[in-house]
Amino acid sequence: MKSYLISIAGNIAAGKSTLTKALEKRTGGKIVSFLERVDYVKKNGYLQKYYEAVSAYDRLKGTKLSGRDRSGFLEVKEAAEYWGYKIQETYFLSRLLDLGVLSELLREGQSVAQDRSIYEDQIFTKNSNNYEYITDEDYRKYLDLFKLVMKNKPTPDLIIYLESDVAALKSRIVGRSRGEESELASPGNTYLSNLNDLYRPWIMKCGFPYLIIDTEAVDFRTKDGLEQVVADIVRTVPGTEKLF
């Protein structure tokens, strides 16, 4: 049987892991869930340090500086740039290793539902460059590296983009109580909104078959909602009906 790679894409707290696991259960293992491995990032506190650094920089943007404030401003900006590149470099390498494991599963005939693909790295890195968390020079290095290492790598048969309003994302972040994400849910924080602005054009230009699922309209935690997603997958990717 042909194997299929289905990548679940979306903003932080969009429901990617939930749908990935639901598809594995719905197919009785014909599709296996492959969750993003972020243990190293969390264990070393990288994610929390990144969110804190870029949020601190965002709060200083547009403020007036006196002579004594300049060195402090530069320290905050340099911290944002350091962690901006560090987090993307770490995630990219981790996802590249994941891609090697995925390649083996696909070669063995195993279909996979993946929680966030390496292609979404482009969204987060572009956002970091847009808001000065990554320098232009480092961004160009990243683009060159991405183009180089992604040659002949497996590509998704389908990307399912889980679209969510920012208010819903923040509510879910509060509900799941992950300490490193708490800053993102604060009222004035625009990080999730900035990512949302990039996701829609990215999915429409990605070059792969895709679905857009409105997570406020389709609750795939329910049987009816999941069956709607399954019907959309089968309609979009010929041959996947054998998986369900």
Summary of the structure (lengths in Angstrom):
residues: 244
radius of gyration: 19.0
end to end distance: 13.1
largest distance: 68.0
contacts: 737
relative contact order: 0.20
helix: 61%
strand: 11%
